[in-house]
Each structure stands twice: as C-alpha cells, then as structure tokens.
C-alpha cells in the first residue's frame, strides 16, 4: 500500500481542524499546531495511473486552503526468478491494479495458464504467488505481461530463457 504524508509547513491558523482529501475523497483530519504547521499521513486509494490532487480544507471556513498534485505511477509486477530454462516455474506478484479484477498472464503476447496462486486482485488491487510455467521458446529475452481484465492495465516484465542441454 502506498502511504503519503502531507506536511503544511507554514501559514495555517493555529488550532484549526483540517480535512485532507485525495481526489475529493476524504482521507484524514489534521489539527494545526500553535506554530501554524500540520502533518498527516494516509493510504493512497487504488487509482489508475494519472495526476490527482490533494486538497486541504479548513473546516471552520469550508475553504480549500492548500492543494498539491500527486502522480499515481500505475501498476507494477515482479517475477521470480527472472531467468531460467524452458519449463521454469515463475512466481508473479503485482500491485496497483483495480480492486477485485481478474488477471490474465501472457508470454510473448500469447495467454498462458495460471498454474496456482491468485488469478484476481484483492480489494487493494494486489495479487501474489501467481505461478506460470515458461513455455517452449528460444533462448533470450521474452515478455511476461499481466493484464487487468476490467482496467486493461498492462504491465510487462522481462524473462530470459537460458539454454538447456539435454543428453540423449
């Protein structure tokens, strides 16, 4: 989960209660210190890639007293291992997809079966322990792509197929 801390460094009215919103959705309250500063942390909600605003609202006046831009960098995946021979079991984990959406895994653009583990994201847009088997392919670099079924979010990682010699 992505935590963000909002710091008001000067000029806020001491003792006031502030509402901090992310993309106009309430996240947390903060109280301004005697020195006119505040600090508050919250978890960034699952959102598609893009720029969003954090709004600080003074609840006494109902006015927006500060704004800041926040960029959500989209989804990410990790693969383990990232190299091996054909037939290697690869574990994929990901975050930043839509909440509770199915996922599809492709190898060089062709769908591959998920052998075990998550085949959909949790309420936070994350999945883990998704296992695929590297299909027959040439030695070298190949793309493993995870696609969110609802969001069409696509994230790719590179897997390197190593030569495997078989003695007959």
C-alpha positions as CSV (number, residue, x, y, z in Angstrom):
1,X,0.0,0.0,0.0
2,X,1.2,3.5,-0.8
3,X,1.4,5.8,2.2
4,X,1.7,9.6,1.7
5,X,2.5,12.2,4.3
6,X,1.1,15.8,3.8
7,X,3.1,18.5,5.6
8,X,1.8,22.0,6.0
9,X,5.0,24.0,6.6
10,X,3.7,27.5,7.4
11,X,0.8,30.0,7.4
12,X,-2.1,27.8,8.7
13,X,-4.3,29.1,11.5
14,X,-3.3,27.5,14.8
15,X,-5.9,25.2,16.4
16,X,-8.0,24.8,13.2
17,X,-9.1,21.3,12.1
18,X,-8.2,20.5,8.5
19,X,-9.8,17.9,6.3
20,X,-7.4,16.3,3.8
21,X,-8.9,14.8,0.7
22,X,-7.4,12.9,-2.2
23,X,-9.2,13.4,-5.5
24,X,-12.1,15.0,-3.5
25,X,-12.4,11.9,-1.3
26,X,-11.9,12.3,2.5
27,X,-8.7,10.6,3.8
28,X,-7.8,12.1,7.2
29,X,-8.2,15.0,9.6
30,X,-5.3,17.1,11.0
31,X,-5.0,19.8,13.6
32,X,-2.9,22.9,13.0
33,X,-0.1,23.3,15.6
34,X,0.5,26.5,17.6
35,X,3.3,27.3,15.1
36,X,0.9,27.1,12.1
37,X,2.0,23.7,10.8
38,X,0.5,20.3,10.4
39,X,1.4,16.8,9.3
40,X,-0.9,13.9,8.4
41,X,-0.5,10.5,6.7
42,X,-2.9,8.4,4.7
43,X,-3.0,5.4,2.3
44,X,-3.4,6.4,-1.3
45,X,-6.6,4.7,-2.7
46,X,-6.2,2.4,-5.7
47,X,-6.4,4.6,-8.8
48,X,-5.4,4.2,-12.4
49,X,-2.2,6.0,-13.5
50,X,-2.5,9.7,-13.6
51,X,-2.3,13.0,-11.7
52,X,-4.6,13.7,-8.8
53,X,-5.0,16.5,-6.3
54,X,-4.7,16.5,-2.6
55,X,-6.9,19.2,-1.1
56,X,-6.6,20.7,2.4
57,X,-9.9,22.2,3.6
58,X,-10.2,24.4,6.7
59,X,-13.3,23.1,8.4
60,X,-14.0,26.4,10.1
61,X,-14.3,28.3,6.8
62,X,-15.0,25.3,4.5
63,X,-12.4,26.8,2.1
64,X,-9.6,24.9,0.3
65,X,-6.5,26.4,1.9
66,X,-3.9,24.3,0.1
67,X,-3.6,21.9,-2.9
68,X,-0.9,19.7,-4.2
69,X,-0.6,17.4,-7.2
70,X,0.1,13.7,-6.7
71,X,1.0,11.4,-9.5
72,X,0.0,7.7,-9.4
73,X,2.5,5.6,-11.3
74,X,0.4,2.7,-12.2
75,X,0.7,-0.9,-11.6
76,X,3.9,-2.9,-11.1
77,X,4.8,-6.6,-11.2
78,X,7.7,-8.7,-10.0
79,X,8.8,-12.1,-11.3
80,X,10.9,-14.6,-9.5
81,X,13.1,-16.0,-11.0
82,X,13.7,-13.7,-14.0
83,X,15.8,-16.2,-15.9
84,X,15.9,-20.0,-16.4
85,X,15.3,-22.7,-18.9
86,X,12.0,-23.6,-20.6
87,X,9.8,-25.2,-18.0
88,X,10.8,-22.9,-15.2
89,X,8.1,-22.1,-12.7
90,X,7.8,-18.4,-12.4
91,X,6.1,-16.6,-9.4
92,X,4.4,-13.3,-10.3
93,X,3.2,-10.7,-7.8
94,X,1.7,-7.4,-8.6
95,X,0.2,-4.2,-7.2
96,X,-1.7,-1.1,-8.3
97,X,-4.3,-2.9,-10.4
98,X,-8.0,-2.3,-9.9
99,X,-9.7,-3.8,-6.9
100,X,-11.0,-7.3,-7.3
101,X,-10.4,-7.7,-11.0
102,X,-9.3,-10.9,-12.8
103,X,-5.9,-11.1,-14.3
104,X,-4.6,-12.6,-17.5
105,X,-1.0,-13.6,-18.0
106,X,0.7,-13.6,-21.4
107,X,4.0,-14.8,-22.6
108,X,5.2,-13.0,-25.7
109,X,1.6,-12.0,-26.4
110,X,0.0,-15.5,-26.0
111,X,-2.1,-16.3,-23.0
112,X,-0.6,-18.8,-20.6
113,X,-2.3,-20.8,-17.9
114,X,-2.0,-19.7,-14.3
115,X,-0.9,-23.0,-12.6
116,X,-1.7,-21.8,-9.0
117,X,-1.9,-18.8,-6.8
118,X,-4.0,-15.6,-7.3
119,X,-5.9,-15.2,-10.6
120,X,-7.5,-12.0,-9.4
121,X,-6.6,-9.0,-7.3
122,X,-7.6,-8.3,-3.8
123,X,-9.5,-5.3,-2.5
124,X,-6.3,-3.2,-2.7
125,X,-5.6,-4.1,-6.3
126,X,-2.7,-6.5,-5.4
127,X,-2.0,-10.2,-6.2
128,X,0.7,-12.6,-5.2
129,X,2.0,-16.2,-5.7
130,X,0.7,-16.4,-9.2
131,X,2.6,-19.3,-10.9
132,X,3.1,-19.9,-14.6
133,X,5.4,-22.3,-16.4
134,X,7.7,-20.9,-19.1
135,X,6.5,-22.5,-22.4
136,X,8.8,-23.8,-25.2
137,X,10.7,-20.8,-26.6
138,X,14.1,-19.8,-27.9
139,X,17.0,-18.7,-25.7
140,X,16.9,-15.0,-25.0
141,X,14.6,-12.3,-23.6
142,X,10.8,-12.8,-23.6
143,X,7.9,-10.7,-22.2
144,X,5.7,-11.8,-19.4
145,X,2.7,-9.4,-19.3
146,X,-0.1,-9.3,-16.7
147,X,-3.4,-7.7,-17.9
148,X,-6.1,-6.5,-15.6
149,X,-9.4,-7.9,-17.1
150,X,-11.5,-4.8,-16.2
151,X,-9.0,-2.0,-16.3
152,X,-7.0,-3.3,-19.3
153,X,-3.9,-2.2,-17.3
154,X,-0.9,-4.0,-18.8
155,X,2.4,-4.4,-17.1
156,X,5.4,-6.3,-18.6
157,X,8.5,-7.9,-17.1
158,X,11.3,-9.5,-19.0
159,X,12.2,-13.2,-18.5
160,X,15.5,-14.5,-20.0
161,X,15.3,-18.1,-21.3
162,X,18.7,-19.9,-20.8
163,X,19.9,-22.7,-23.0
164,X,19.3,-26.1,-21.6
165,X,21.3,-29.0,-23.0
166,X,19.7,-32.5,-23.0
167,X,21.9,-35.5,-23.2
168,X,20.3,-38.4,-25.2
